[in-house]
Amino acid sequence: MDMQNQIPTPATEEVNYVSLFNLLQEFTTIPNIDKAWLFNSHSTTLQGMFYINQPDLVANKTKKLMLSCQIFKESESSVNFLWAPFPIEISGVSLIIPSPSGSKLLLIWNPKDDESPCRFEIWSLSRMEKDFHIPQSLHGSVYNDRWFEGVSWNLDETFVAYVAEEPSLSKPEFRDAGYKKGGGCVPADKNCGTWKGQGDLEEDWGETYAGKRRPALFVINISSGEVQAVKGIDRSLSVGQVVWAPFHDGSEQYLVFVGWSGEKRKLGMKYCSNRPCALYAVRAPHHDSKSNEQELNSTQEWYILNLTRTISSALFPRFSPNGKFLVFLSAKSAVDSGVHNATNSLHRIDWSTDGKLHQSAKIYDILPVVTSAEEGCFPGLYCTIIHDNPWLLDNSTMIISSIWHSSEVLLLVNVLSGEVAHISPADPSFSWNLLTLDGNNIIAICSSPVDVPQIKYGTFTEKSKESIPWSWSDISSPMFRCSDKVRSSLFSLKCSILKIPIKEACQGIAKGASNPFEAIFVSSKSKKNDPLIVILHGGPHDVSLSCFSKSWAFLSSVGYSLLIVNYRGSLGFGEEALQSLPGKVGCQDVNDVLSAIDEVIKLGVASPSKITVMGISHGGFLTTHLIGQSPDKFVAAAAINPVCNLALMVGTTDIPDWCYVEAFGTNSKHSFTQAPSPQHLTLFYNKSPISHLSKVKAPTLFLLGAKDVRVPIYDGLQYARALKEKGVDVKTIMFPNDVHGLQRPQSEFECFLNIAVWFNKYCKLQGKDHT
């Protein structure tokens, strides 16, 4: 396809940059709600706190803000939110954790450098009660990553358990007078002719955890500020997601946490739920009486108890309010098969009322893995987190946010009967996410690709067989107000979910893998055949949701239709569909994307002459495969940290197991433990986009994070440089301080600004006014 006549002049491209910059900036200023809390719940007047974030492009950081409100329950079916006039910026805060009663608030500031302490502030009744500075000789930063992260108040609000980096190990010290084996953690005084050696390599958990020390468990007494490391936990275990177990008078106080073994090589943890883990219980330190601790140590050792020996994965422990049940999520399908994400299951342990722990406690299945579901039926559990307090007032029913095909929905789950119900409105073009609970009432966020987020209040009504027992109301909020231009742009768009039939299904294919997959289609209400951007998620075992994305909305507003494809292997469609992809990457997923493109062309809503494609990670793998396997179909492409050469990636990534599982199939999940054979390297190459590079014609933009350890930059650079040598128009932008997800505000902004300019350059949209 000849592109020379389509390339605009530099002056036109400059105007294009300016107009697109202004429009993208208006979308970028829309904030997000991170968390919400209610205080004095179950009364007619509540206090609410909403923790929101907003990008600060100039500072290249995310501002963290708190907006308060009063909530008046005017009747059983009517509620009114009275918002504070302005949010308050909470500068530098790493974590905010209210106490169970809501009478105290813990704020944590992580160290700014290698020498400054952690700060813990305790607030109550509009004043600060305590301010503790915890030196790095005790521990480093408190984890706030939503995975290892765990900060938990005990019931009487006297202690807080939390997960933080263990102290630095001592390193060798070199000096004029000679060598010293260990010099502690204090930096050596270089002016005295002394310096610290590097010491042995300490493996970390890969992408976004580079350089972070092992997560360990600590408890602080909020009266005295005394901090103790929890004893009995071996250093081979990385700790996370801690909660206090129910306490009974006269019995020991226990902490329950998730533990991941790092005894062998630590593989990448970010976006990977397939790392084996278990729930453990350990005695909490006794701060109030050292004699008690001495007495305990003289009669029996501190010990740790594995509560889930019979299952390969246990995550997000949640005790029921009455202390009778311990419920947890399991990613055992991912662990057992080797895929990085898969269908979850939900389980229950009946907690002992006498405070004594039993290693042989029975694990009950609440929601098993769903292999294949009939149309309209529950497709399985897919959630990345369980809310800190997901319980309704009956102590046996949870509200969980979960993926259901291409949308996120609210589920009601009874942990005794296993009953599950979809309780958010059944419009798949909208996604719902739980914010917090008010007794049996629900506060949630609802959005679509063409609708900014909206706070919803679900009022519980008496349960009946005919209807879902929640009535939903829109809550007016100042948080998501946007400019007239953004509002007008979104009003001109529409969104639908397309079901794409499988073409030429292979004989013997699993039933779930032969069902249609889905694509989200965003287009203009008034125009047909706008240029098309095909958007491909990474993973591959991830999903694109029908929720609001500022970046997608910006691209739609520029004048593009979006085809956002959830090819087979995506989350939300049952385990058989997901497991059909390993061993077939570069073939089945590529064909699914081509089928989705053919479908919108057949429907008459896309022009075959103006199709572009973009994706991140495995989505970049598909992008570069598509422009090689179907070189005449695409006028331009953009690849963000793409996987281009598996033979190169397998020796440099933090997830070599991923390379084997996706290229060879799940039977090869342990093959990474050996050096790849010549045969393996050949197959890796043949499965990779680089094997089709000689056929590529589409101008391609590469956006790479220099600190990416998931798909190191040389993977994308090798492909981009070879493509440029071939004479294809190539542009590469490097973000020197960013990682795989390009999550820093400036990186994300520049990424989508350049994608819009690049696609405009080859789709003749450069004359459109966006100012």
C-alpha positions in Angstrom: 0.0 0.0 0.0 1.6 3.3 -1.1 1.7 5.9 1.7 3.8 8.6 0.1 0.8 10.8 -1.1 -0.7 10.7 2.4 2.1 12.2 4.4 1.4 15.8 5.5 4.0 18.6 5.7 5.9 19.3 8.9 3.9 22.5 9.3 0.6 20.7 9.2 1.9 18.1 11.6 2.8 20.8 14.1 -0.7 22.2 14.0 -2.0 18.7 14.5 0.2 18.3 17.6 -1.1 21.6 19.1 -4.8 20.9 18.6 -4.6 17.3 19.8 -2.5 18.3 22.8 -5.3 20.7 23.9 -8.0 18.1 23.5 -6.1 15.3 25.3 -5.3 17.7 28.2 -9.0 18.2 28.7 -9.6 14.5 29.0 -6.6 14.0 31.2 -7.8 16.3 33.9 -10.8 14.0 34.7 -10.1 12.4 38.1 -10.5 8.8 39.2 -12.0 7.6 42.5 -9.6 5.2 44.2 -11.4 4.3 47.3 -14.4 5.4 49.5 -15.3 5.0 53.2 -18.4 5.6 55.2 -18.6 6.5 58.9 -21.5 6.1 61.3 -23.0 3.6 59.0 -26.5 2.2 59.6 -27.8 5.7 60.7 -29.8 8.2 58.8 -26.8 10.6 58.4 -23.4 9.4 57.3 -20.0 10.9 56.7 -18.2 9.9 53.5 -14.6 10.2 52.4 -13.7 9.7 48.7 -10.0 9.2 47.9 -9.4 10.5 44.4 -6.4 10.9 42.1 -5.7 13.2 39.3 -2.6 13.4 37.0 -0.3 16.3 37.4 1.5 16.5 34.0 4.0 19.2 34.9 5.2 17.4 38.1 4.8 14.0 36.4 3.1 12.5 39.4 -0.5 11.7 40.5 -2.1 14.1 42.9 -4.0 12.4 45.7 -7.0 14.2 47.0 -9.7 13.7 49.6 -13.3 14.9 49.1 -15.7 14.6 52.0 -19.5 14.5 51.9 -22.5 14.2 54.2 -25.1 11.6 53.2 -28.7 12.1 54.2 -31.1 9.2 54.0 -34.3 11.1 53.4 -36.4 8.0 53.0 -36.0 4.3 52.3 -35.7 5.0 48.6 -34.1 8.5 48.6 -30.6 9.5 49.5 -28.9 12.9 49.2 -25.1 13.6 49.0 -23.9 17.0 50.2 -20.4 17.5 49.0 -17.6 19.6 50.5 -16.9 22.6 48.3 -13.3 21.6 47.6 -11.2 18.5 47.8 -8.1 18.5 50.0 -4.7 17.5 48.6 -2.9 14.9 50.7 0.6 15.4 49.5 3.0 12.5 49.5 0.7 10.1 51.4 1.3 6.4 50.5 -1.7 4.8 52.4 -4.8 5.9 54.2 -6.6 3.3 56.5 -9.5 4.1 58.7 -9.9 2.0 61.9 -12.9 -0.5 62.1 -15.0 1.9 64.2 -14.1 4.9 62.0 -12.9 6.8 65.1 -9.3 6.8 64.0 -7.4 7.4 60.7 -3.9 6.1 59.9 -1.8 7.9 57.4 1.5 6.5 56.2 4.3 8.3 54.4 7.0 6.1 52.8 10.6 7.2 52.9 11.7 9.7 50.3 15.3 8.3 50.1 17.5 5.6 51.6 17.9 7.4 54.9 14.6 9.0 55.8 12.1 7.2 58.0 8.6 5.9 57.5 6.0 8.2 59.1 2.8 6.9 60.7 0.2 9.5 61.8 -2.8 8.6 63.9 -5.7 11.1 63.6 -9.0 11.3 65.5 -11.7 14.0 66.0 -10.0 16.5 63.6 -6.6 16.4 65.4 -3.5 14.3 65.1 -3.0 12.1 68.2 0.3 10.4 67.3 3.2 10.9 64.9 5.8 8.0 64.7 9.0 8.0 62.7 10.2 4.5 62.0 13.8 4.2 61.0 14.9 2.1 58.1 16.9 0.0 60.5 13.5 -1.5 61.4 12.0 -1.6 57.9 11.8 0.2 54.6 8.7 1.3 52.6 5.3 0.0 53.5 3.9 -1.9 50.5 1.1 0.0 48.7 0.9 -2.0 45.5 -2.6 -3.6 46.0 -0.9 -7.1 45.9 1.5 -7.5 48.7 -0.2 -4.5 50.3 -1.8 -5.2 53.6 -2.5 -2.8 56.5 -4.9 -4.0 59.2 -6.2 -2.6 62.5 -7.0 -5.1 65.2 -10.6 -5.0 66.6 -9.9 -2.9 69.7 -7.8 -0.5 67.6 -4.6 -0.7 69.7 -2.4 -2.4 67.1 -1.9 -2.2 63.3 -0.3 -5.1 61.3 1.3 -4.2 58.0 3.6 -5.4 55.2 6.8 -3.5 54.6 10.2 -4.0 53.1 12.5 -5.9 55.4 15.6 -3.9 56.6 18.6 -3.9 54.3 21.0 -6.8 54.8 24.5 -5.9 55.9 27.0 -5.5 53.1 30.8 -5.7 53.0 32.7 -2.6 53.9 36.0 -1.6 52.3 38.4 0.9 53.8 42.0 2.0 53.8 42.7 -0.1 56.9 41.3 -3.3 55.3 38.2 -5.3 54.6 35.2 -5.7 57.0 32.6 -8.4 56.4 29.5 -6.5 57.5 29.1 -2.9 58.2 25.4 -2.6 59.1 22.9 -0.5 57.2 24.3 2.9 57.8 26.0 4.4 54.7 29.7 4.5 55.0 31.4 7.8 55.3 33.2 8.2 52.0 35.3 11.1 53.4 37.0 8.6 55.7 38.2 6.4 52.9 35.4 3.9 53.4 32.7 2.6 51.0 30.0 -0.1 51.0 30.4 -3.1 48.7 27.4 -4.5 46.8 27.0 -7.8 48.6 25.1 -10.8 47.2 22.3 -10.4 44.7 18.9 -10.3 46.3 16.3 -11.5 43.8 13.1 -9.4 43.6 9.7 -10.1 42.1 10.4 -8.5 38.8 8.4 -5.9 36.9 7.6 -2.8 39.2 9.4 -4.6 42.1 12.9 -4.1 40.8 15.2 -3.2 43.7 12.4 -3.6 46.4 13.3 -5.8 49.3 11.4 -8.8 50.6 7.9 -8.0 51.9 7.9 -8.8 55.6 5.3 -8.6 58.4 5.3 -6.0 61.2 3.0 -4.8 64.1 3.0 -1.3 65.6 1.5 -0.4 69.0 -0.3 2.8 68.2 0.0 4.0 71.8 3.7 3.7 72.2 4.9 3.5 68.6 6.8 0.3 69.4 7.3 -1.7 66.2 8.0 -5.5 66.2 8.8 -7.8 63.3 6.5 -10.8 63.5 8.5 -13.9 64.5 8.3 -17.4 63.1 8.2 -16.5 59.4 11.1 -17.9 57.3 13.0 -15.4 55.0 12.1 -17.6 52.0 8.5 -16.5 52.4 7.3 -13.2 51.0 4.3 -11.9 52.9 1.2 -9.9 51.9 -2.5 -9.1 52.4 -2.4 -9.5 56.2 -5.6 -9.4 58.3 -6.2 -10.0 62.1 -8.0 -13.2 62.9 -11.0 -13.0 65.3 -10.0 -12.8 68.9 -11.4 -14.7 71.8 -10.7 -14.0 75.4 -8.1 -16.2 76.9 -6.8 -17.3 73.5 -3.8 -16.3 71.4 -4.2 -13.4 68.9 -3.3 -14.5 65.3 -2.5 -12.8 62.1 -3.6 -14.4 58.8 -1.6 -13.5 55.7 -0.7 -14.7 52.2 2.7 -16.2 51.7 4.6 -16.7 48.4 7.7 -18.9 48.5 10.9 -17.4 47.1 13.1 -20.3 47.9 14.0 -20.9 44.3 14.0 -18.2 41.6 11.5 -15.4 42.0 9.5 -15.0 38.8 7.6 -11.8 37.9 4.6 -11.1 40.1 3.0 -8.1 38.5 0.0 -9.2 36.4 0.8 -12.8 37.3 -1.6 -14.6 39.6 0.0 -18.0 38.7 2.6 -17.9 41.5 1.9 -20.6 44.2 0.8 -19.1 47.5 -1.0 -20.1 50.7 -2.8 -18.7 53.7 -0.8 -18.8 56.9 -1.6 -18.0 60.5 1.0 -16.8 63.0 0.9 -15.5 66.5 0.8 -11.7 66.8 3.5 -10.1 69.0 2.6 -9.2 72.6 3.4 -5.6 73.0 1.9 -5.1 76.4 3.9 -7.6 78.4 7.5 -8.7 77.7 7.2 -11.2 80.4 4.3 -12.9 78.6 6.6 -13.1 75.5 9.4 -14.6 77.6 7.1 -17.1 79.1 5.8 -18.1 75.7 9.3 -18.5 74.3 10.3 -20.7 77.3 7.5 -23.1 76.9 6.9 -23.3 73.1 8.3 -21.8 69.9 6.7 -19.2 67.8 5.2 -21.1 64.9 3.5 -20.5 61.6 0.6 -22.6 60.3 -0.3 -23.3 56.7 -4.1 -23.2 56.5 -4.4 -24.1 52.8 -2.1 -27.0 52.2 -4.5 -28.8 49.9 -4.9 -26.0 47.4 -2.1 -24.3 45.3 -3.3 -20.7 45.6 -5.1 -18.7 48.3 -5.5 -14.9 48.1 -7.3 -12.0 49.8 -8.4 -13.5 53.1 -11.6 -12.0 54.4 -13.2 -12.8 57.8 -17.0 -12.5 58.1 -18.0 -9.8 60.6 -19.1 -12.4 63.2 -15.8 -14.2 62.9 -17.3 -17.5 61.8 -15.9 -17.7 58.3 -12.6 -17.1 56.5 -13.3 -16.7 52.8 -10.5 -16.4 50.2 -10.0 -16.2 46.5 -8.0 -18.8 44.7 -6.0 -18.6 41.4 -5.4 -22.4 41.4 -6.4 -22.7 37.7 -3.6 -20.3 36.8 -1.1 -21.9 39.1 -1.9 -25.5 38.0 -1.9 -24.7 34.3 0.9 -22.1 34.2 -1.1 -19.4 32.4 -0.5 -16.0 34.0 -4.2 -15.4 34.8 -7.2 -17.7 34.6 -10.7 -18.3 36.1 -10.8 -17.8 39.9 -12.6 -19.9 42.5 -13.9 -18.9 45.9 -13.5 -20.9 49.1 -14.4 -20.9 52.8 -12.9 -22.2 56.0 -15.1 -22.4 59.1 -13.1 -20.5 61.8 -12.8 -22.1 65.2 -14.8 -20.3 67.9 -12.4 -21.4 70.6 -9.5 -19.5 69.1 -7.5 -22.7 68.5 -6.1 -23.3 65.0 -6.3 -26.6 63.1 -4.1 -27.4 60.2 -6.6 -29.9 58.9 -9.5 -27.5 58.7 -11.7 -28.4 55.8 -11.8 -26.1 52.8 -15.3 -25.7 51.2 -15.8 -24.7 47.6 -18.2 -21.7 47.3 -17.7 -20.9 43.6 -15.8 -23.5 41.6 -14.0 -22.8 38.3 -16.5 -22.5 35.5 -15.3 -24.3 32.4 -18.0 -23.2 29.9 -21.3 -21.4 30.5 -24.5 -21.3 28.6 -25.5 -18.0 27.1 -26.5 -15.5 29.8 -25.3 -17.7 32.6 -22.5 -17.0 35.1 -19.2 -17.4 33.2 -17.0 -17.8 36.2 -15.3 -15.6 38.8 -12.7 -13.1 37.5 -11.6 -10.5 40.1 -8.2 -8.9 40.8 -9.1 -8.0 44.4 -11.9 -8.5 47.0 -13.0 -5.4 48.8 -11.8 -4.9 52.4 -15.3 -5.1 53.7 -17.5 -6.9 51.2 -20.1 -8.2 53.7 -23.9 -7.6 53.9 -25.5 -7.5 57.4 -26.4 -11.2 57.3 -22.7 -12.1 57.8 -22.9 -14.7 55.0 -23.3 -12.7 51.8 -20.6 -10.8 49.9 -20.6 -8.3 47.2 -17.8 -8.8 44.7 -16.8 -7.0 41.5 -16.1 -9.5 38.7 -15.6 -9.6 35.0 -18.5 -11.0 33.0 -17.5 -11.2 29.3 -16.5 -7.6 28.2 -17.9 -5.8 31.3 -17.3 -5.7 35.0 -20.4 -6.4 37.1 -21.5 -6.6 40.8 -22.1 -10.1 42.1 -23.9 -11.2 45.2 -22.4 -14.4 46.6 -23.8 -16.4 49.5 -20.8 -18.1 51.1 -22.9 -20.9 52.7 -25.1 -21.9 49.7 -22.8 -20.9 46.8 -25.7 -18.9 45.3 -24.4 -16.2 42.9 -26.5 -13.5 41.3 -25.7 -10.6 38.9 -27.1 -7.6 40.7 -25.9 -4.6 38.7 -28.2 -3.6 35.7 -27.7 -5.9 32.8 -26.4 -3.5 30.1 -23.1 -5.0 28.9 -21.9 -1.7 27.4 -21.5 -0.4 31.0 -19.2 -1.6 33.7 -19.7 -1.5 37.5 -17.2 -1.5 40.4 -17.9 -1.6 44.1 -16.7 1.4 46.1 -18.1 0.7 49.6 -21.2 -0.7 51.5 -23.6 1.1 53.7 -25.1 -1.9 55.6 -27.1 -3.7 52.9 -26.9 -0.6 50.6 -24.2 -0.3 47.9 -22.2 2.6 46.6 -20.7 1.8 43.2 -19.1 3.4 40.2 -20.7 2.9 36.7 -19.2 4.0 33.4 -19.0 3.1 29.7 -16.5 3.9 27.0 -18.6 6.9 26.1 -19.9 7.9 29.6 -17.7 9.3 32.3 -18.0 7.6 35.6 -21.1 8.1 37.7 -21.6 7.3 41.4 -24.6 5.0 42.0 -26.4 4.3 45.2 -28.1 0.9 45.4 -30.9 0.8 48.0 -31.7 -2.6 49.3 -35.3 -3.7 49.1 -36.9 -6.9 50.3 -35.6 -9.8 48.3 -38.1 -11.4 45.9 -37.9 -14.1 43.3 -39.0 -11.7 40.5 -36.4 -9.0 40.8 -33.0 -8.0 42.0 -33.3 -6.5 45.5 -31.5 -3.2 44.8 -32.9 0.0 43.4 -30.2 2.2 41.8 -30.1 6.0 42.0 -27.7 8.4 40.3 -25.7 10.5 42.7 -24.7 13.9 41.5 -20.9 14.5 42.1 -18.5 17.3 41.4 -15.7 14.8 40.7 -16.5 13.9 37.1 -17.5 17.2 35.8 -15.8 17.8 32.4 -15.5 20.6 29.9 -18.2 21.4 27.4 -15.9 20.1 24.6 -15.4 16.7 26.3 -19.1 16.4 27.1 -20.1 17.3 23.5 -17.5 14.9 22.1 -18.8 12.0 24.2 -22.4 12.8 23.5 -21.7 12.3 19.7 -20.5 8.8 20.3 -22.2 5.4 20.8 -21.0 2.1 22.1 -22.1 -1.5 21.5 -20.8 -5.0 22.2 -20.4 -7.2 19.1 -20.4 -11.0 19.3 -17.9 -12.4 16.8 -18.5 -16.0 15.6 -15.6 -18.4 15.4 -14.4 -19.1 11.8 -13.4 -22.6 10.8 -13.4 -24.1 14.3 -11.1 -27.0 14.5 -12.5 -30.5 15.1 -12.3 -31.6 18.7 -12.1 -28.0 20.0 -13.6 -27.6 23.5 -17.2 -26.3 23.6 -16.3 -23.1 25.5 -13.6 -22.3 22.8 -16.2 -22.6 20.0 -18.5 -20.0 21.5 -18.4 -16.4 20.0 -15.9 -14.0 21.5 -16.7 -10.3 21.8 -15.5 -6.9 20.7 -16.4 -3.4 22.0 -17.3 -1.1 19.2 -17.2 2.7 19.7 -18.3 4.9 16.8 -20.0 8.2 15.9 -23.8 8.4 16.1 -24.0 10.4 12.9 -21.2 9.3 10.7 -20.3 5.9 9.2 -17.0 4.5 8.1 -14.7 6.8 10.2 -11.1 5.5 10.2 -10.8 2.5 12.5 -8.4 1.8 15.3 -8.2 -1.8 16.3 -7.2 -1.9 20.0 -5.7 -5.1 21.5 -5.2 -5.8 25.2 -2.1 -7.4 26.6 -1.7 -10.6 28.7 -3.0 -12.4 26.6 -5.1 -13.6 29.6 -6.5 -10.1 30.4 -9.5 -8.3 29.1 -10.6 -4.9 27.8 -13.7 -3.7 29.8 -16.6 -1.6 28.7 -15.7 1.2 31.1 -14.6 4.7 30.7 -11.0 5.2 29.5 -9.7 8.7 29.0 -7.3 7.6 26.3 -9.9 5.6 24.3 -12.4 8.5 24.7 -9.7 10.9 23.3 -9.1 8.7 20.3 -12.8 8.4 19.6 -13.2 12.2 19.9 -10.5 12.8 17.3 -12.6 11.0 14.7 -11.9 7.3 14.9 -14.1 4.3 15.5 -12.6 1.9 17.9 -12.7 -1.9 17.7 -11.6 -3.2 21.0 -11.2 -7.0 20.6 -11.5 -9.6 23.4 -10.1 -12.5 21.5 -10.3 -16.1 22.8 -7.9 -16.4 25.7 -9.3 -13.3 27.4 -10.7 -13.3 30.9 -14.4 -13.4 31.5 -15.6 -16.1 29.1 -15.0 -19.4 30.9 -11.9 -21.5 31.4 -12.2 -23.6 28.2 -12.1 -20.4 26.0 -9.2 -19.1 28.0 -7.1 -22.3 27.9 -7.7 -22.7 24.1 -4.9 -20.1 23.4 -1.7 -21.4 25.0 0.4 -23.0 22.3 -1.5 -21.2 19.6 -0.4 -17.6 20.0 0.3 -15.8 16.8 -2.3 -17.9 15.1 -5.6 -18.3 16.9 -5.5 -14.8 18.5 -4.4 -13.2 15.2 -7.2 -15.0 13.3 -9.8 -13.8 15.9 -8.7 -10.2 15.5 -9.0 -10.6 11.7 -12.5 -12.1 12.1 -13.5 -9.1 14.2 -12.3 -6.7 11.5 -14.1 -8.6 8.8 -17.3 -8.5 10.9 -17.4 -4.7 11.2 -16.6 -4.3 7.5 -19.4 -6.7 6.7 -21.8 -4.7 8.9 -20.8 -1.6 6.9 -19.5 0.4 9.9 -15.8 0.4 8.9 -13.9 1.1 5.8 -11.4 -1.5 4.7 -9.0 1.2 3.4 -8.5 3.1 6.7 -7.7 0.5 9.4 -5.0 1.1 12.0 -4.0 -1.2 14.9 -2.4 -0.7 18.3 -1.6 -2.8 21.4 0.5 -3.1 24.5 2.7 -6.1 25.5 0.9 -9.1 24.1 -1.3 -6.6 22.3 1.9 -5.3 20.7 2.8 -8.9 19.8 -0.6 -9.1 18.0 -0.1 -5.7 16.4 3.3 -6.6 14.9 2.0 -10.1 13.9 -1.0 -8.5 12.1 1.0 -6.0 10.1 3.3 -8.9 9.0 0.7 -11.6 8.3 -1.8 -9.2 6.7 0.5 -6.5 5.3 -2.1 -4.9 3.0 -4.9 -4.5 5.6 -3.4 -1.8 7.9 -2.4 1.8 7.0 -0.5 2.4 10.2 0.3 0.7 13.6 1.5 1.6 17.1 3.1 -0.9 19.4 3.7 -0.2 23.2 6.4 -2.4 24.7 5.6 -5.1 22.3 6.7 -8.8 22.4 8.4 -9.1 18.9 10.9 -11.9 19.4 10.2 -14.6 21.9 13.7 -16.2 21.3 15.2 -12.9 22.6 12.7 -12.3 25.4 13.0 -15.7 27.0 16.5 -15.0 28.2 15.9 -11.5 29.5 12.4 -11.3 30.9 11.2 -11.8 34.5 8.6 -14.3 33.2 10.4 -16.9 31.0 7.7 -19.4 32.0 5.2 -17.2 30.1 7.2 -17.6 26.9 7.1 -21.4 27.1 3.4 -21.7 28.1 2.1 -19.3 25.5 4.3 -20.6 22.7 4.4 -24.4 23.5 1.3 -24.9 25.6 0.7 -25.5 29.3 2.6 -28.8 29.4 5.8 -26.8 29.0 5.3 -24.6 32.1 8.4 -26.0 33.8 10.7 -25.9 30.7 12.1 -22.5 31.6 14.2 -24.1 34.4 16.6 -25.3 31.7 18.5 -23.3 29.0 16.5 -23.2 25.8 17.5 -25.8 23.2 18.2 -24.8 19.6 14.8 -26.4 18.7 13.1 -24.3 21.3 14.7 -21.1 20.1 13.7 -22.0 16.5 10.1 -22.5 17.5 10.1 -19.2 19.6 11.4 -17.4 16.5 8.7 -19.0 14.3 5.9 -18.0 16.7 7.2 -14.4 16.9 6.2 -11.3 14.8 9.8 -10.9 13.7 9.5 -14.0 11.5 7.0 -12.0 9.4 9.0 -8.8 9.3 10.0 -9.0 5.7 6.4 -8.6 4.6 5.6 -5.5 6.7 4.5 -2.3 4.9 2.6 -0.3 7.6 4.3 2.7 9.1 4.8 1.8 12.8 5.2 3.8 16.0 7.1 2.1 18.9 6.7 3.4 22.5 9.1 1.8 24.9 9.7 2.0 28.6 13.5 1.9 29.3 13.0 0.3 32.8 10.7 -2.5 31.5 11.9 -5.9 32.9 8.8 -7.7 31.6 9.5 -7.1 27.9 13.0 -5.5 27.9 13.4 -2.7 25.4 15.8 -4.6 23.2 12.9 -6.8 22.0 11.1 -3.8 20.5 14.3 -2.0 19.4 15.5 -5.1 17.5 12.3 -5.2 15.5 12.0 -1.4 15.0 15.6 -1.1 13.7 15.2 -4.0 11.3 12.0 -2.5 10.0 13.6 0.8 9.5 16.5 -0.8 7.6 13.9 -2.3 5.3 12.7 1.1 4.4 9.4 1.2 6.3 8.5 4.5 8.0 9.3 3.9 11.7 9.3 6.2 14.8 10.5 5.1 18.2 9.9 7.0 21.4 11.7 6.0 24.6 10.5 6.8 28.1 13.7 6.6 30.2 12.1 6.3 33.7 9.0 4.2 32.9 8.2 0.5 33.2 6.1 -2.0 31.2 2.7 -0.3 31.7 4.0 3.3 30.9 2.1 4.5 33.9 3.7 7.8 34.7 1.4 10.7 33.7 3.7 12.3 31.2 4.4 8.9 29.6 0.8 8.0 29.1 0.0 11.5 27.8 2.8 11.5 25.3 2.0 7.9 24.3 -1.6 8.6 23.2 -0.8 12.1 21.8 1.8 10.5 19.5 -0.5 7.7 18.6 -3.2 10.2 17.5 -0.7 12.2 15.5 0.8 9.1 13.9 -2.5 7.7 12.9 -3.7 11.1 11.6 -0.7 11.3 9.5 -1.7 8.2 7.5 -5.5 8.5 7.7 -5.8 12.1 6.4 -7.3 13.6 9.5 -4.7 16.2 10.0 -7.0 19.0 8.9 -9.6 18.4 11.5 -9.9 21.2 14.1 -9.8 19.9 17.8 -9.3 23.3 19.5 
